[in-house]
Amino acid sequence: MLLELINYLLILTVLNVLIPTFFARLLHYNVLWKGKAEGRYVVLTFDDGPDPIYTEKVLDILDKYNVKACFFMVGEKVLKYPDVAKQVVKRGHEIGIHAFRHNLRFIINPLVTRKELLKAFDAVKRVTGVSPEYARPPWGCLNPFFYRESRRLNYKVVLWSFMSWDWGRTTADYITKRVLSRVKDGSILIFHDSGDSPGAYNGAPAMMIEALEVIIKQLKNEGYSIKPLGEVC
Ligand SMILES: [Zn+2]
């Protein structure tokens, strides 16, 4: 009996995440996965920071090419590295919510979803003074509550046009080729400025940073502009 109940709960939990994630990821139901505006441009987004080692390095490259990006931050890291989060805002970038803690509980358990979204919002607001308008759940996995609470909290749910696979054991060359071969007008590009989230490789952001400069230069050569999220959605 107990085993049956556990099985039942497990199936419900999986469906609770799998069905909305399928709608979001494959059918793009109620999520932004590419820019809505017409034109030859891309949007740069960075997940999993702020990070004490890598975020500033990303900011330096963005400053060098005078481009703005959106950083989807982890609330507990915003509290841990407030100066890094402040730098992102000071240097003119947008902030979105990624999670308060980057773990499965946030997505698997619908009851903690609203609490986590609110905690992440409060952390960003308290530290940077910014009220985030965008949310991107960890691993792009959603449950129905994430949709509902995001609407209540006035977040736009933002995913990405294609995965750059910059978070595993990879090379700058691989990331560069992957992104440049798939990019299209209006693509929302995703990168990770921290390597300490579950499943990620610690040294991966160093590869991403090396690739990022090449990618920005090449995109500009190919006539793309790089626009902030707020201008295209
Ligand atoms: Zn993440």
Residues whose N, C-alpha, C, O or C-beta is under 5 A from the ligand:
A	BS01	ZN	D47 D48 P138 W139
